[in-house]
Every structure is written in structure tokens, then in C-alpha cells.
Amino acid sequence: MDGDDVHGTVKLVSKEGDTFEVPVEIAKLSNLVITTLGEDDCADDNDDTNNMVEIPLPNVKATVLAKVIEYCTHYKQIESMTSITTPLKSNRIEDIVQEWYADFVNVDQTLLFELVTAANFMDIKALLDLTCLAVSVLIKGKSAEEIRRIFNISNDFSPEEEDQVVQQDAEEAK
């Protein structure tokens, strides 16, 4: 660890009320945490246990929050993730980021979407980039029907309307 905010911790509270004590240095990957702490993290550092800030995260389940903390800890203490640039140089996550990060998003679809939501809510850009990359790899090359199934979207088009859209797309592609 760097030694800057090593002494301070913050309590992150999941949707279910589970509390996770996290070093401020790690929690500050989240812009939501930075904003919530404001000036509090600069206040009386000698009495951290009594003044520990609690940050409720009503949109984040405990299991997902544990994964977010795992990501942030690895990012801050072991190895920060390679920046994801576009256009993507590959369709394989392993070719874009380090192996640990590729393995981190190798989870079931439900958890992946919950991680996207948590990263967005907590405003953790690197995690949001990584999880969105994983979703893009998941849907790449899929048909519209397959994508609808993945995202649980109903088809509002009649068959005639769908044919019309397909024809318009084909004309625009010329």
C-alpha cells in the first residue's frame, strides 16, 4: 500500500444491510465514495473507529459488493488494469486486459449485469469499462433475437415492421 489513506476505513453497506469495512484508499476508486466522503476523510484522523463513515448502497447486493471490493483491492494493491481503448484490438477479453481481470468477468450473465449496475451506481469507471467490455463480447455476433433474449427484451415490432427495418438497414449499408 502507498501509505496515504492506509489508516482510514469506510463502511460500505449493501442493499441487505451487510457492512463491509474497506480501506479508504481502495474505496476511493468509487467516485460515489469520494463525493460522499467530501471533507470527512480529511477530518480528525486520530479517531477513525468512532467517526467511520457509513455509505449505504441500496442498489448493490452484498454478493456483488464483495466482488466490487475484490476488484478495487486488486486494482489498487496488486495491479491496475490496462486501459480499454477503442476500437477494440480483439474480440477476446484476455487480449485486451490482464488475465486476472479477464477471469474476474468470467461469471454468469446475471452477476455480470449486476456488476455493470453496481459499477455504474458507484461510479467506478475502470470496472464499468471492464464489465461493459464483457457484455459487448457476450453479444458480439448474436442475432437481434438472441440479444433480446440476453437482455430480456420483448419484440415490439410486428413481422412487417421488422422486415421494413431490415430492408432500411440493408439500404443504408450499401
C-alpha positions in Angstrom: 0.0 0.0 0.0 1.0 3.6 -0.6 0.6 4.8 2.9 -1.6 7.8 2.1 -5.0 6.7 3.3 -3.9 3.4 4.9 -5.2 4.3 8.3 -8.7 5.2 7.3 -11.6 2.9 6.6 -15.1 3.4 5.4 -18.2 1.2 5.9 -20.0 0.2 2.7 -23.5 -1.0 3.4 -25.2 -3.4 0.9 -28.8 -3.5 -0.1 -29.4 -6.2 2.5 -27.7 -4.2 5.3 -24.4 -6.2 5.3 -21.5 -4.0 6.2 -18.0 -4.1 4.6 -15.1 -2.2 6.2 -12.9 -1.1 3.4 -9.7 1.0 3.4 -10.4 4.5 2.2 -7.6 4.1 -0.4 -9.5 1.2 -2.0 -13.0 2.6 -1.6 -11.9 5.9 -3.4 -11.9 4.1 -6.7 -15.6 4.9 -6.5 -16.5 8.5 -7.3 -19.6 8.0 -5.2 -17.4 7.3 -2.2 -15.2 10.3 -2.9 -18.3 12.5 -3.2 -19.9 11.1 -0.1 -16.7 11.4 2.0 -16.2 15.0 0.8 -14.2 16.7 3.6 -14.9 13.9 6.1 -11.9 11.9 5.2 -9.6 14.9 6.0 -11.2 15.4 9.4 -9.9 14.0 12.7 -7.8 11.0 11.6 -6.9 10.0 15.2 -10.4 8.8 16.0 -11.3 6.8 12.8 -13.2 4.0 14.6 -15.7 6.3 16.2 -16.1 8.5 13.1 -16.1 5.8 10.5 -18.4 7.0 7.6 -21.1 4.6 6.6 -22.1 4.7 3.0 -25.4 3.0 2.1 -25.5 1.3 -1.3 -29.2 0.5 -1.7 -28.8 -0.7 -5.3 -25.9 -3.1 -4.6 -26.4 -6.7 -3.3 -23.9 -8.0 -0.7 -22.5 -10.7 -3.1 -22.0 -8.1 -5.8 -20.4 -5.6 -3.4 -18.0 -8.3 -2.2 -16.9 -8.7 -5.9 -16.6 -4.9 -6.4 -14.4 -4.7 -3.3 -12.3 -7.7 -4.6 -11.9 -5.8 -7.9 -10.9 -2.5 -6.3 -8.5 -4.2 -3.9 -6.7 -6.0 -6.8 -6.7 -2.8 -8.8 -5.2 -0.7 -6.0 -2.9 -3.1 -4.3 -1.7 -5.6 -6.9 -2.0 -4.5 -10.5 -4.1 -1.7 -12.1 -5.9 -2.7 -15.2 -4.7 -1.9 -18.6 -6.9 0.9 -20.1 -9.5 -0.4 -22.5 -9.2 1.6 -25.8 -11.5 1.6 -28.8 -11.6 0.4 -31.4 -11.0 -2.9 -29.6 -8.0 -4.7 -30.8 -9.5 -8.2 -30.3 -12.8 -10.0 -29.6 -11.1 -11.8 -26.7 -11.1 -10.1 -23.3 -7.7 -11.8 -22.5 -6.1 -9.9 -25.4 -7.3 -6.6 -24.1 -6.7 -6.7 -20.3 -4.6 -8.8 -17.9 -5.6 -12.4 -17.2 -6.9 -11.6 -13.6 -9.3 -9.1 -15.0 -10.5 -11.4 -17.8 -11.1 -14.1 -15.2 -12.9 -11.6 -12.9 -15.6 -11.0 -15.5 -15.9 -14.7 -16.5 -19.0 -15.0 -14.4 -22.7 -15.9 -15.1 -24.7 -13.4 -17.0 -26.8 -12.3 -14.0 -23.8 -11.5 -11.9 -22.1 -9.7 -14.9 -25.2 -7.4 -15.3 -25.3 -6.8 -11.5 -21.6 -5.8 -11.7 -22.3 -3.4 -14.5 -25.2 -1.8 -12.5 -23.0 -1.6 -9.3 -20.1 -0.1 -11.2 -22.4 2.5 -12.8 -24.1 3.3 -9.5 -20.8 3.5 -7.5 -19.2 5.4 -10.4 -16.2 3.1 -10.8 -15.1 3.9 -14.4 -12.5 1.1 -14.8 -14.9 -1.5 -13.5 -17.7 -0.2 -15.7 -15.4 -0.3 -18.7 -14.4 -3.9 -17.9 -17.9 -5.1 -17.4 -19.3 -3.4 -20.4 -16.4 -4.9 -22.5 -17.5 -8.3 -21.2 -21.1 -7.6 -22.2 -20.0 -6.4 -25.6 -18.1 -9.7 -26.1 -21.1 -11.6 -24.9 -23.4 -10.1 -27.6 -21.0 -9.7 -30.5 -22.1 -11.7 -33.5 -25.5 -12.5 -32.0 -28.8 -12.1 -33.8 -31.4 -9.5 -32.7 -33.5 -12.3 -31.3 -30.5 -13.7 -29.3 -29.7 -10.2 -27.9 -33.4 -9.7 -27.0 -33.2 -13.0 -25.0 -29.9 -12.0 -23.3 -31.4 -8.6 -22.2 -34.9 -10.0 -21.6 -36.4 -7.5 -24.1 -39.7 -8.2 -25.8 -40.0 -7.6 -29.6 -42.4 -4.8 -30.1 -42.2 -5.0 -33.9 -44.7 -6.8 -36.0 -43.2 -9.1 -38.6 -43.9 -6.5 -41.3 -42.2 -3.7 -39.2 -39.2 -5.9 -38.6 -38.9 -6.7 -42.3 -39.0 -2.9 -43.0 -36.2 -2.2 -40.5 -34.1 -5.0 -42.0 -34.6 -3.5 -45.5 -33.7 0.0 -44.3 -30.6 -1.3 -42.7 -29.5 -3.1 -45.8 -30.1 0.0 -47.9 -28.0 2.2 -45.5 -25.2 -0.4 -45.5 -24.8 0.0 -49.3 
